[in-house]
């Protein structure tokens, strides 16, 4: 399997490290966050969202899901 070296800011690394599960590699953690298995609480932790920001986060998350769904339906029609 090929691998790539990437650079991330230290603050992002610290957040990622905090939500990484004991049995995961960083690649596994990122993959989990990007997949449907990603926990919303982990995403909020990664973005530092809490309290008042949560409503805005939920709006953005729902809007993004709708946009992705619409794009998929357009690109891959079921009919």
MARFI-823089 format. One record per residue (C-alpha): x, y, z; residue in three letters. Coordinates in Angstrom, 3 decimals. Layout:
<kekols>
<kekol <X, Y, Z>, ALA>
...
</kekols>
This chain:
<kekols>
<kekol <0.000, 0.000, 0.000>, UNK>
<kekol <1.317, 3.432, -0.942>, UNK>
<kekol <1.609, 6.101, 1.702>, UNK>
<kekol <2.004, 9.861, 1.619>, UNK>
<kekol <3.472, 12.285, 4.057>, UNK>
<kekol <1.297, 15.304, 4.824>, UNK>
<kekol <1.725, 18.365, 6.999>, UNK>
<kekol <-0.945, 19.613, 9.364>, UNK>
<kekol <-0.921, 22.463, 11.833>, UNK>
<kekol <-0.046, 21.540, 15.398>, UNK>
<kekol <-3.473, 22.603, 16.706>, UNK>
<kekol <-5.187, 20.258, 14.249>, UNK>
<kekol <-2.788, 17.447, 15.184>, UNK>
<kekol <-3.610, 17.924, 18.879>, UNK>
<kekol <-7.348, 17.726, 18.165>, UNK>
<kekol <-6.896, 14.664, 15.975>, UNK>
<kekol <-4.743, 13.017, 18.635>, UNK>
<kekol <-7.481, 13.674, 21.210>, UNK>
<kekol <-10.187, 11.854, 19.217>, UNK>
<kekol <-7.981, 9.047, 17.898>, UNK>
<kekol <-9.064, 5.746, 19.390>, UNK>
<kekol <-6.478, 3.511, 21.031>, UNK>
<kekol <-6.606, 0.826, 18.350>, UNK>
<kekol <-6.518, 3.257, 15.388>, UNK>
<kekol <-3.787, 4.654, 13.232>, UNK>
<kekol <-4.125, 8.294, 12.239>, UNK>
<kekol <-5.170, 7.112, 8.772>, UNK>
<kekol <-7.924, 5.014, 10.365>, UNK>
<kekol <-9.052, 7.996, 12.429>, UNK>
<kekol <-9.237, 10.279, 9.394>, UNK>
<kekol <-11.045, 7.602, 7.394>, UNK>
<kekol <-13.563, 7.130, 10.218>, UNK>
<kekol <-14.212, 10.868, 10.386>, UNK>
<kekol <-14.708, 11.093, 6.627>, UNK>
<kekol <-17.020, 8.082, 6.420>, UNK>
<kekol <-20.581, 7.675, 7.576>, UNK>
<kekol <-19.150, 5.960, 10.656>, UNK>
<kekol <-17.802, 9.308, 11.833>, UNK>
<kekol <-19.232, 10.364, 15.165>, UNK>
<kekol <-20.723, 13.867, 15.183>, UNK>
<kekol <-19.248, 14.421, 18.645>, UNK>
<kekol <-15.780, 13.635, 17.253>, UNK>
<kekol <-16.319, 16.117, 14.435>, UNK>
<kekol <-17.436, 18.788, 16.894>, UNK>
<kekol <-14.331, 18.093, 18.977>, UNK>
<kekol <-12.135, 18.362, 15.902>, UNK>
<kekol <-13.639, 21.713, 14.970>, UNK>
<kekol <-13.810, 22.962, 18.563>, UNK>
<kekol <-17.579, 23.396, 18.428>, UNK>
<kekol <-19.717, 23.560, 21.544>, UNK>
<kekol <-22.720, 25.324, 22.996>, UNK>
<kekol <-24.028, 28.141, 20.803>, UNK>
<kekol <-21.949, 27.026, 17.832>, UNK>
<kekol <-23.736, 23.684, 17.720>, UNK>
<kekol <-26.834, 24.975, 15.894>, UNK>
<kekol <-24.654, 26.496, 13.191>, UNK>
<kekol <-22.680, 23.266, 12.960>, UNK>
<kekol <-25.853, 21.188, 12.608>, UNK>
<kekol <-27.091, 23.526, 9.861>, UNK>
<kekol <-23.808, 23.262, 7.947>, UNK>
<kekol <-23.700, 19.484, 8.398>, UNK>
<kekol <-27.280, 19.028, 7.178>, UNK>
<kekol <-26.772, 21.414, 4.248>, UNK>
<kekol <-23.622, 19.590, 3.199>, UNK>
<kekol <-25.368, 16.231, 3.340>, UNK>
<kekol <-28.216, 17.573, 1.180>, UNK>
<kekol <-25.772, 19.007, -1.371>, UNK>
<kekol <-23.849, 15.749, -1.561>, UNK>
<kekol <-27.054, 13.729, -1.913>, UNK>
<kekol <-28.322, 16.025, -4.682>, UNK>
<kekol <-24.984, 15.801, -6.534>, UNK>
<kekol <-24.997, 12.011, -6.288>, UNK>
<kekol <-28.589, 11.760, -7.512>, UNK>
<kekol <-27.770, 14.026, -10.457>, UNK>
<kekol <-24.618, 12.156, -11.343>, UNK>
<kekol <-25.938, 8.641, -10.708>, UNK>
<kekol <-29.694, 8.616, -11.329>, UNK>
<kekol <-31.517, 5.540, -10.091>, UNK>
<kekol <-33.871, 5.408, -13.091>, UNK>
</kekols>
